[in-house]
Every structure is written in C-alpha cells, then in structure tokens.
C-alpha cells in the first residue's frame, strides 16, 4: 500500500495553535527559482518515500516540459475579470495548463520570468476559487487535481544523515530544511485547501479525483522536512477527513500503517506530530460506545508510540490523544496505564519525566475502580521514580501529590499504597543529595502522617525492622567473608611453609 519508508529523521516542530497555517498572503506573492524539469522525473534514491508514485492521470501533465531546461512558450492570458463570465471556465483551464509546468529551484536566476508568470497565475486561480465565482465543471476539477498532483507529488530530498551516513542526530539540534520551491508550492497547497473547503465543491464529483490514491500520496508528503509544508498538509488532510466521509476509515487505516512502520521498522519520520494533531481532533469526535476498531488503534499504535527514542518530538500531541481516549471512556484507564508501564524508560531520564507528566494527565481522568486495578504495579514504578538519583525524575514524581484528584485516589487506597512507597520516601529523607527533592519528600511524608497516623507509624516500624534486619544480614555477611579470608590466608601460609621445607 505504501512505498517503503527507510530511515528518516523525526524533527520537532512547534505545535500550531490554530487549525490552519498562515495562508494566502504577500508571503507567496514573491518570485521563485529556476531550471525547468518534467513533472514525471524519477529520482533514484531509495531512502525516501516517493509520493511521486504517480498515477496515470498525473504522469503527463498538460504543458509540462519534456526535456530539462526546455519549456513550451507561456502565453500571456487575460485576467478573469477581463473576460465574460461564460468564458471563465475555459480561461481557468488554460491557466491550469500553464501551472502544470514544473520548475526546479536550484538556480533562482534561470527562467525567472516564466516562474513569475506561473506564480501570478497560481495566485489568480486561488483568488478565483476563494471568491466563489461559481461551480467548476467536472473537466476543470479533474485538470485542477492533475495540476496540483504534478506540483506537489515529488521525490523528497535525502535527509542530512542520509548524505553523511551518520547515525540519528538529535532533532532539536538539526536545522529545519526549507524547500527552495516553496514560493510555488505554498500557493499550490493554498489552491488545494480552498478547493476542498469551498462550498461550491461538490463532494460527489470531487471524490472521483481526491480518491484513495491521492490521499495516500498526500500522506507520503508528511515525511517532508519542511515544517511549512507539513502544516499545510495537516490542515488539508483534516479538511478532507471532515468533508469526504467515505474516506474516513481509509485515512485512519493509512495513518495506522505509517505509525506501524515508524515504530517497528524505521523510527524515522518527520510528520508524526502533525498526524497525531489530526488524530487528536478525530478522537475527540468519536461516538460512544467506542468502536472496537478505535480501541485496537489505541493499543496497537498509540501506546507503542512511546517506544521510539525520538518520542520527545511528538510527545505533547501523543499525550493529548491518549488522554482523549481516557476522557471518552474511563474504562480504558487501566489499559493505558499498564501500556505506559510496559514502555517505561529504563535509562532515559528525560523521557521518564515526560512519562510522569503524561501519567498525571491520565490519572486526572481515572475513576476509582480502574485505579484499583493497576495501582500496585503503578506505585511500584512511582516508588522507583521517587528515589531516583536524577533530581528531575524524583521531583516530577513528587509533584503528583500536588494534584487533589490523585491525592484523593491515594487516600482511598492508602492501606495498599503507603507500604509500597514508604521505603522510597524514607531513603530520600535520609540521604538524597538534592535539597529540593528532600523538601518535597518531607511535605509528602507529612501529608501521609496527617492522613493516617496509625498506618504511618506501622509502616515506619516495619521500615525500621527491615533496616535492622538488613544491617544484621550485612554484618553476618562481612563476618563470613572475614572467616573465609582468614582460612585462605592460613592455607596460603601453610603452603608457603611446605614449599620451604621441600627446598
């Protein structure tokens, strides 16, 4: 179904606050780059998914260049307002043919006039659709989608680590890649967005051209390293999901497959965060009772997304999706918490801090019955975090007691939870190196004492007895070692004396 995705770099991109990127402004009214190439060029680079696995309808665009560096003559066409209304559809079609010519932007000086003509024509097309000047004929819609495909469906360039052969770098340390063709690509994406959201677009006709193949190639482009492109793709795919109900199951399944490849094969993909943002909105709209398909998606795709090393790049969006599931169906809390414990990091302290933050959000939406099912393994892990030598992990675990709902759950089940974490609190009080952790531990300890003095004293006495027993066992162990050392020394001395007598 998908072209094979090889190793790619996940890059952290600031989360967009709005539903749409900044669109149709003077930003894309500036001139573009150079060298013309055929829109059906194939780049032999196996390390990138080729969204250019082009269907027959996009392989030979009208007016495209057949040879690199050679373009057909571009005629100067009138503006839409300068022609009668009945002729505007024909003019629209002719302008689409101009925009089907694909340029290369490595040299900004070559074919500058032709590129500027194409850019201005694209702007006119966007304005025409945005103004709601009337429904487009089916032939024009077909040619419009073909032109858009010719421009955006292309081989993505190799990432920096693919050029150097180096291992995965920290996404936060890498510079964002900015596509030199963006002056044209942005307007093409804007055109597609306006076409999809337009009230004049008939979904019954449009779905013939925005079909499964188109959606798959659109999803391939989420691996683009240019964050501006991913923002547009996120908005467009979300609008397609909202408008074309027939595509919804297919889109969810296709995103599933991207996640599976990312988790279990490559751990390289630039657009996981954007895909999760789309899913966050989709999950929010799930009807109750929740379908089994959606629960399987949670267990098989979302929870395992905690596994990859680069999880920090998309954790905010992932945490939102997970929390949405628990808020929709509180019975899923036990499943989610046990899933987090399964993928809990062992040596990555920064990742552990993120897990603790997400855990707090999940516990906020957890009811008492579900909490009781998982509290024993959960607080064994929290106890381990409390006594962590990494102060940020210990501090974040102690912050859980600042949440009134979590404190309420703990108080209801204190007979089980206190004994599990009491040792960790006492060890912190006796010898944790960080003063902030020491102070927070004292606060939590006092909270326990005020909550149930009798249970606190019982746990304290058990801790004292356990420590005394451990100390006694250690002394016995040391005595046994000393006896063994004495026996070994005596045997060595006797052997040396025997050697002297023999000589």
N, C-alpha and C positions, 0 to 999 in steps of 0.2 A: 504493500500500500504506500509506504513512504520510501523515498530514496534513502540509502544508508547514511546515517549521520556518524561521522567519525569524530575524533576528539576535538572538542571546541572549548572555548573559554567562556564561563559564565561571568558576566560583568555586572556589578551592582549599579543600578540606575536609580536616581531619586524617584520616589513614588509620586505619580501625578495626583494632584488633589482633585482635579476636575474630570469630567467624563471625556473631554475632547482635548487634543493638543491645540496649541495656538495655530489657527488656520486662516487661510486666505488673507494675507496682509501684504504690506510692501516688502516683506522678507523674501517672497518668491517672485517679486517683480524686478529683481536684479538679474544681470546677464549670467550666462553659463559658460561651459568649457569647450572641448574640441574633438577632432577626428571622428568621422562617421564610421559606424560598423553595422553589419547586418544584424537584425534583431534575433536571428536564429543561430548566432555564433555559439559553439560549444567549447567550453574551456576544459581541458583535460586535467582536472585537479580533483582527485577522488576524496580529498579530505573535507570537502564542503558539500552540503546537500544542495542539489541543483533544483531550485524552484523552476528552472528552465526546462524541466521535463515537459516540454511544450506539447500541447495537443495539436492536432492537425489544423485547427482553426486559427492558431496563432503562429504557425511556422512561416508563413509567407505574408507578412503584413503589406497592405496597400501602400505604395510609395516608399517602401524601405530601400535602403541601399544594398545592392548585391555584392559590391566589392568594397573593401576597406579603403577609405579616402575618396570614394566616388559617390556623389549624391545626385539624385534626379533634380531637375530645376524646380525651385519652390516658387510658385506663383503668388503674387500679392492679391489676396482676396479682400472683398469689401467687408465692413463691419456689419453685424446683424441688423443694427438699426437702419442701415442704408439700403436694405433690400425689402421688398414686400413680404408680408407675413407668410403667404403660401410658399415662398421660395426659401424660407429659412432652414427647413429640414434638409434640403439639397445642399445648401451652403454649409450646414453643420457637418454633413457627410464629407464634403471636400476638405473642410478644416481637419477632420479626423485623419484623413489620408496624409496630410502634412505632418501631423503629430505622431504618425506611426513610424516616421524616420527616427532611428535611434542613434544618438551621438555618443562618442567616447570623450571623457573629460580630462584626460591626462595632459593635454595641451590646451590651455584656455584661449589661445590666440587663433587657432585654426577654426575655420568655418564659424567665426563669431557672429557674422550677420545671419547665417542660416539658423544658428541656435537661438538668437534673439527673436527671429521670426517665429520659430516654434514655441518659444516661451510665451510670447504675446498671444499666439493663437490659443495655447492652453488656458491662459487667463481668460480669454474671451469665452471659451467653452464653459469654464466654471461659472462665469457671470451669467451666461445664458441659462444654465440649469438652475442656478441659485435664484434667479429672478422669477422662475415659474412661468416661463413664456409659453408653456403648452406641453402636452404629452409628446414624447419622441416616438416615432414609428418603430415597429419591431426591427426593421432592417437597420435603422440608425442605432438602436440599442445594441444589436449584435456587433456592429462595427465599432461602437464605443468600447465594449468589453474587450474586443480583439485588440484595439489600440492600447488600452490600459495594460493588458497582458504583455504586449510587445515591450512596453517600457519597464514594468516592474519585475516581471519574471525573468530572472537572470542568474548566472552563477555568482555566488557571493565570493569575495576575495578571501584568500587564506588569512588566518589569524597570525599574530606575531610569533607565537610559539611554534606554529607550523613552519614558518620560514626559517627559524633558527634551530629547530629540533630540540628546544629546551623543554623542561617539564612545566607543569601547570604553575603559572605565576599567581600571585595574589591579585584578584580582580580589582581591589581598591588601589593598587599601586600602578595599574596599567592605565594609559591614557585612552580616552574614548576615541574610537575610529569615526571619522566624519566622511561620508561618501562625497567625492567631488561632484557627482552627478545630481546632488540634492536640489540645486536650483530648478531642475526639471521634474525630478521625482516627487518633490513636495506638491507641485501643482497637479500632477497625475493622481496622487493619493487624494488630494482635496477634491478632484473631479469625481473619483470613485465614491468618496464619502457623500458628496452632495447628491450623486445619483441614487445611492442606497437610501438616504433619508428623505428624498424628495417625495412629497405627497402625490406627485404626478407619475411616480414609478409604480407600474402595475406588477405586483409580485408574481402573478401567474405567468407573465411574459418574462420578467427578469430572471426567474429561477431556471429558465432554459439555458441562460448564459452564465449566471452565477450559480454554477452547479457544483457537484462534489469535487470534480477535478479542479475547478477554480479555487474552492475552499482549501483543498489540500496544498496547492501551490502557494496560497496566501499564508498558510500555516508554516510552510517551509521558510518563508521570509522572516519569521520571528527569530531566526538564528542570526539575523543581521547584527553586526557590531555597532551600527549607528543608532544611538538611543532615540533620535528624532524619528527614524523610520519605524522603530518598534512602537513608539507612542501612537503614530497614525494607524499602524496595523491593529493595535489593541482597540482603538476606537471603532475602526471599520468592522472588525470581526464581531465586536459586541453588538453593533447595529445590525449586522447581517443575522446574528443569532436572534435578535429581537424581532426582526421583520419577516424572516423566512422560517416559519415554524417547522416546515418539512425538513429543514437541515439540522435541527437541534440535536437529535440523537447522534447523527453522524459527526457533528462538531465535537460533542463530548467524547465520543469514542476516539476520534483523531487526536485530541489533546491527551487523552489517556495513553495512546501509543507513544507520543512524544515523551511523556513522563517515564514510561517503562524503559525506553532506550536510554534516557538520561540517567536513571537510577542504576540500572543493571548492566549498562554497556559503556557509555562514554563519560558520564559526569561532566560533559561539556555542552553547554547550550546557553546562548545569550539572552533568550527571551522567556525563561521560566517565570520570572517575576511578573511580567506582563500577562502571561497566560493565567497565572494564579489570580491576578486582579480581575480578569474577565470571569473566572470561575467563582470568585467571591460574590459577585453580583448575581450569577446564575444560582448559586446555592441559596442565597437569600430569598430567591423566588420559588424554591421547592415547596410543593404542596405536601400536606400531612394527611394520612400517614405516609412516611417517606418510602419511596420505592426501594426494592432490594438492590436494584442496579446502582443507586446512589450510595447505599451503604457499602457495597463492594468497592466502589470507587474510593471511598474513604479509606478502607482497609488496605487495598492493593496498590493505591497510587499516592494518596496524600500523606498518610502516615510514613511510608517508606521514603518520602522526600526529605525526611530528617536524616537520612543516612549519608548523603554525599558530603564531601569535605567543604565544598563551597556553599553550604546551606545559608550562611550569613547573608549572602547577596539577595536572597528572596525570602528570608525568614519572616519578615513583617507581613507579607502577603499570605504566606503559608499559615501563619498563626491565625490570621483573620479567618481563613477558610475553615480551619479546624474548629475554631470557636463557634463559627456559624452553625456547624453540624450539631454541636452540643446544645446550643441555644434552641435549635429547631426541634431536637429530640434528646431530652436529658438522659434517656436510657443509654445513649451512646457514650456517656462519660467514662464508664468503666473500660470500654473497648479502646477509647482514645488514650486514657492514662496508661493502660498496660502497653499500648503501642509505643508511647513515649519512653517508657521504661526499657522496652526491648532495644531501642536505638539510642539509649542514653550514652553520651560520650564518656570514654574512659580516661583519655589523656588530653583532651582538648578543653581547656578551662573556659575559653571564650564561648565556645559552643554550649558548654554546661550552663553558663549564665543565661544564654538565650532560652534554653530549655526550661529553666526555673521561671523566667518571665512568662513564657507560654503556659506553663503549668498553673501559675496563679490565675490567668485568664480563664482556663478551663475549670478550675476549682470554683471560681466565682459563679459559674453556671451549673455546678454539680449539686444534685439533691442528696439527701442523707442516705437513702437506700443504695444508690450507686457508689457513694463514697465508702460505705462499709465494705463493699465487695473488693475494693482494691487498696484499702488503707494500709494493710500490713506491708506488702511489697513497696508501696509508695513511700511510707515513712522510714523504711529501712534505707531507701535511696536518699531521702531528705536528711536522715541522720548522718549518712556518709558525707553529704554536702556540708552539713553544719560544722563538722570537724575538719574540713578541707584546709590544707596549709595555704591554698590560694585564697587570699582575703576576699576577693570579689565574689567567689563562689559561696564562701561561708556567709558573707554579708547579704547576698541576694537570697539565700535560703532563710536567713533570719528575718528578712523583710516580709516573708509570708505571714508573720504574726501581726503585721500592721493591717491586715485585711480582716474586717469584722466577720465576714461570712465564713472565712476559713477558720478563724478562731472559734466560731460557733460550732462548726463541724468537729473540730478537735475536742472541744469541751464535752460534746455529746458522747464522744468515744474515748475519753481520757484514760479509762482503765486499760485500754489496749495500746494507745499511742504513747503515753508517758514513759512506760518501761522501755519502749523501743528507742527513744531519742534521749533518754536521761543521761546515758553514758557520754554521748557526744557533747551535751551541754556542760557536764562536769569537767570533761577534759579541756574544753575551751576555757573554763573558769580557772583551771589550774595552770594552764601553760600556753595558750595561744599567743603568738608573737604580736598580733595586730591589736592595737588598743580599741579601735572602732568595733571590731568583732567581739572583743572582751566586754565592752559596754552593752552592745546589743544582746549578747548572751545573758548578761545579768538581768536585763529587762524581761526577757522571755522566761528566765528561771523564776523571777519574782511573780510573773503572771501565773505560772503553774502553781506556785506556793499559795497565792491568793485564791486560786480556783479550787484546789483540793489539798488542804494541808496534810491530812492523814495519808493520802496517796503519795504526796511528795516525800514525806518522812519515810514511808515504806520503801519507795524507790531509792532514797538516799541510803538507807540502811543496807539494802541489797547491794548497792554500789560499793559501800564500804567493805562489806563482807567479801564481795568479789575481788576487790583490790587487795585485801588482806590475804585471800587465798592465792591470788596470782603472785603476790610477793613471797609467800611461803614456798610456792612451787618453784619460783626463781631461785630462792636460797638453796633449796634441795638440789636443783639442777647444778648450781655452782659448786655445791659440796661434792656432788657426783663427779664433776669434771676435775676437781682438785684431787679426789681419790685416784681417778684414772691417771692424772699427771704424775702422782706420786708413785703409783705402780709402774708406769712407763719409765720414770727416772731410775727407779730401783733396778728394773730389768736391764736398762742400758748400762748402769754402773756394774752390775754383776757380769754382764757380757764383756765389758772392758777389762775387768779383773781376770776373767778366764783367758782372754787373749794374751795378757801379760804373762800369766803362768805358762802358757803353751810356748811362748817365745823364750 
